[in-house]
Amino acid sequence: MPDFDETQQYLWGAWRMMNGHADGLDMLDFSEDGFWQSFHAITISLPPLILGWIIFANDMIALRPEIGNRFSIMGRVAFVDLAAWVAPLVVLAFSARRLGLSKRFSPYVVASNWGTAIGAWLMVPATLVRVIVPDWPGFTTAISLLLYAGIMFLTYRLTHIALKRSHAYTAGFFVVLMVGSLFVMILLQGALGISLPDPVTIG
């Protein structure tokens, strides 16, 4: 596990990349230890994720009281979120050579992990709005979509710098990864019985 100073450095490097600065790549550790340490980003993301899981569980119970208790729902949605984070990276690990990304696999995973942690925290304002004004779902949805679009743009820039490929290649890669992650999420939500019957903003 990286220490506090290292974690700050890695997050700052990812943030630099998300803002289009290639020098952020030099602040990350792509060694074997650095690769595995980048998954510490999941731990850093837990506070905003847990808040989202609580809100999701409350929404599920309000809509479907028979579904179970809050802890059961939170456990299932936590599994879905973490699987949607990790599963696409596992698939990429087996296909990186065919895609010509064997040398860029580690830089992408490391940068993506730290960038995803930043993205989780950037969604906090939308989650707080959902908590403070639960009776304004339209406003909450607008804030969530605006923030999500911004995070996707920042993540695309990070991906482009990490891959060191053309924008055309990066765009295709980015779309496939995002669709894959969304597919995993929807599939697991259905399998675990936590699909919301109606649109509900969870932040």
N, C-alpha and C positions, 0 to 999 in steps of 0.2 A: 504494500500500500504506500503510495507516495506521501511525503510529509506535506505540511501546510504550504511551505514555500514552493515546493514542486507543483502542488495542485494549482496554486495561484498562477504559476508560470504557464502551465498547460492550458488553463482556462483562458488566460490572456492571449496565448498563441492562437487558440481556436477562435477567439473573438476577433483578433486581427484578421484572420483568414475570412471570417464571415463579413468583414468590412472591406474585403478585396485586397488585403495586404499580404503578399506572398511571403514576407519575412516572418509571418506568424508560424509558418511551417517549420522554421529553424528552431522554434521554441519548444517543439514537441519531441518526445523520446520515442524513436522507432525501433529500439532494441527489443529483444524478446521480453525483457522485464517491463519495458515501457508499454509494449503491446498489451500485456495482461493487466498492467496497472491502469490502463485507460478504462477498463471496465469498472474501476472505482467511481467513474462518473455516474454509474447507476445509484450508488450510495448517496452521492451529492444531490441527485435528482429526487430522492425519496420524499423530502418535505412537501414540495409542490404536488408530487404524484399522489401522496397519501391524502392530501386535502381533496384532490380531484376524485379519488376513490370513495372518500366519505360522502361527497356530494352525489356521486353516481349511485351509491348504495341507498341514500335517502330517496332519490328519485325512483329507484326500482321498487322500494318498499311502498312508496306512495301510489305507484301505478299497479304493482302486482304484489299485494301483501303476502300471498301464498308462497312467494319465491324463496323465503328463508330469512335468516337473521342478517344483520349488517356485516358481521365478521365473515360470514360465509360468502356474501356478495363481494366484499372487499378483497377477499382472498382470490376469488375467481377473476375479478377485473385486474388485480395485480398480476396474475399469471398471464392474462391476455396482453397487457401492456408490455411486460418484460419479454414475452415471446415475440411480440411485434418488433421489439428493439433488436433482439439477438438473432432470431431466425433468418432474416435476410442476409445477415453477415455470415452465417454458417453456409447458406447457399452460395454466397459469393466466394467463400473460401474454396469450394469445390469447383467453381467455374472460372476463377480468376485467370488461370493459365490459358484457357480457351479464349478468354476475352482480351488476352494480351496485357493483363493487369497484374501479373505475378509480382512485379517489382513495386507496384503502387498499392498492393493490397494492404500491407501494414500501415503505410501513411494514411490511407483512406480510413481504415478502421479506427486508428488512434484519433485522428482529427474528428471523425464522425461521432465517436463516443463523447468526446469533450464538448463538441458542438451541440449534441443532443441534450446534454446537461444544461447548457446555456438556454436552449430552446424551452426546456421544461420550466425554468425560472422566468423566462420572458412571458409565459402564459399566465403567471400568477395574477396580474391585474384583472384578467377576464374572470378568473376563478373567484377573486375577492368581490367583484361586481355581482357575480352570481349569488354569493353569500349575503351581501348587503342589500341588494334589491331583487329578491327572488321572484317578485311579482312583475318584473319587467323582462320577460324572456326575449322579446324582440331586440331590446337594447343590448342585452347580454350576448345574444347571438351575433349581433353586428360587431361588437368589440372582439369577440372570439375569432370571427372570420378575418377581421382586419389584422389582428395579431398573428394569426396562423399564416396568412398570406405573407406578412413581413418575415416571419421565421423561415418559411419556405424559400424566400428570396435570399436570405442570409445563408441558409444551408446550401443552396445551389452554388453560391460563390465559394463557400468552403470546399465543396465537392470539386469544383473546377480547379482550384489551386492544388488540392490534394492529388488529383489524378494527373495533372499536367497534360491534359488533352485538349482538343478543340472544343469550342462551345457546342457544336453539333453532337459530338460524341458524349460530352458531359450531360447535355440535355436528355439524350436518349437513356443514358445510364441512370440519371436521376429519376426520370419518370418511372422506369422499370422498378427501381428500388422502392419508390414511394407506393406504387401500385401493389407491389409484393407485400409490403408492410401492412397496407390497408386490407389486402386479401386475408392475410393471417389473422388480423384483428377481427374481421367480420366472421370468418370461419370459426374461430375459437369462441367468440361471443355466442354464436348459434349453438355450438356443441355444448357449451357450459350453461346454456339457458339464461343468458343475461342480455339478450337483445332487447332493447327498448321498443315497445310496440308503437310509440309515437316519438317524434323528434323532441329530445330534451337536451338543453344545453348543460354541459357538465363542466365547462371552463377549460 
